Amino acid sequence: MLCRDCCCGSPKVTGVDHERQTARLRESVPVRVSDCLDVCDHANVVVVQPSAAARAAGARPVWLGLVNDPDATEDVIAWVRAGGPGVAPCPEILGLHAFPPPSSRASGKG
C-alpha cells in the first residue's frame, strides 16, 4: 500500500519524483494507493502486506517510512518479489525504514 495524500507523494517531501516512484512500484508489484495513513512524519510511506498464506501463519504488514529515493524503492520491490513479510526476511536496509503501525504506537505496543 502506497500512501499518497497530504504529505506522502506531495511537494512537501522534496527531491523525490513521486510520479516516477508510484509508476515504478505499479509496474513491478501489486500496489494499492491509499489516502493519508496519518503518519506524515514518515513520508513517503509504503506498507508491505504479507501474502494470505503468510498472514495466516502470523505475518503482519510492515510499515516503511522515508522511502524517498530510488534505491529504497528498488529494495521494496525486491523484497516483495522475494515474498515479503513472513516469506522472505526483511532486508537490513529496509529494517532502517521500518516503524510501528499507528495502532501499535498509540497503544504502547511498539
C-alpha positions in Angstrom: 0.0 0.0 0.0 1.4 3.4 -1.0 0.3 6.5 0.9 -0.4 9.4 -1.4 -2.2 12.3 0.1 -1.5 15.4 2.2 2.3 14.8 2.6 3.3 11.5 1.0 3.6 11.9 -2.7 3.4 15.7 -2.4 5.9 18.6 -2.9 6.1 18.7 0.9 8.6 15.8 0.5 11.2 17.5 -1.7 13.7 15.9 -4.0 11.5 12.9 -4.9 10.0 12.1 -8.3 6.7 11.0 -6.7 5.1 10.1 -10.0 8.0 8.0 -11.1 8.1 6.2 -7.7 4.4 5.4 -8.0 4.8 4.2 -11.6 7.9 2.1 -10.8 6.1 0.3 -7.9 3.0 -0.2 -10.0 4.9 -1.7 -13.0 6.8 -4.1 -10.6 4.5 -5.3 -7.8 0.8 -5.1 -6.9 0.1 -1.7 -5.4 -2.9 -0.1 -3.8 -2.7 3.7 -3.3 -4.3 5.0 -0.2 -5.3 8.3 1.2 -3.5 9.7 4.2 -2.4 7.0 6.7 -1.9 9.6 9.4 1.9 9.1 9.7 3.0 12.2 7.9 6.2 12.4 9.9 7.4 9.3 8.0 6.5 10.4 4.4 6.8 8.7 2.0 5.2 5.6 3.5 4.9 2.2 2.0 3.1 -0.6 3.8 4.2 -4.1 2.6 1.4 -6.6 3.1 2.1 -10.3 3.6 0.5 -12.9 1.3 -2.7 -14.5 2.6 -0.8 -17.7 3.5 1.9 -15.7 5.3 -0.7 -13.7 7.2 -2.5 -17.0 8.2 0.8 -18.1 9.6 1.2 -15.0 11.7 3.0 -12.5 9.4 1.9 -8.9 9.7 2.2 -5.8 7.5 5.5 -3.9 7.7 5.3 -0.2 7.7 8.2 1.6 5.9 8.8 5.3 6.2 11.1 7.8 4.5 11.1 5.7 1.3 12.3 8.7 -0.6 15.0 7.6 -3.0 15.1 5.2 -6.0 17.3 2.7 -4.2 14.8 2.3 -1.3 12.0 1.9 -3.8 14.0 -0.9 -5.6 14.7 -2.6 -2.2 10.9 -2.6 -1.5 10.3 -4.2 -5.0 13.0 -6.8 -4.5 11.6 -7.8 -1.1 8.0 -8.0 -2.4 9.1 -10.1 -5.3 11.0 -12.4 -2.9 7.8 -13.0 -1.0 7.6 -10.1 1.5 6.7 -10.4 5.2 6.6 -14.0 6.6 8.2 -15.4 3.5 11.4 -13.5 2.9 13.4 -11.8 5.6 13.2 -8.1 5.6 16.5 -6.7 4.1 18.6 -5.0 6.7 18.5 -1.7 4.8 14.7 -1.7 4.8 14.7 -2.5 8.5 16.1 1.0 8.9 12.9 2.3 7.3 10.5 0.2 9.4 8.4 1.8 12.1 5.4 0.6 14.2 2.0 1.0 12.7 -0.2 3.7 14.2 -2.3 1.4 16.4 0.8 -0.1 17.9 2.3 3.3 18.7 -0.9 4.6 20.2 -1.4 1.6 22.4 2.3 1.5 23.5 2.8 -2.0 22.0 5.5 -0.8 19.6 
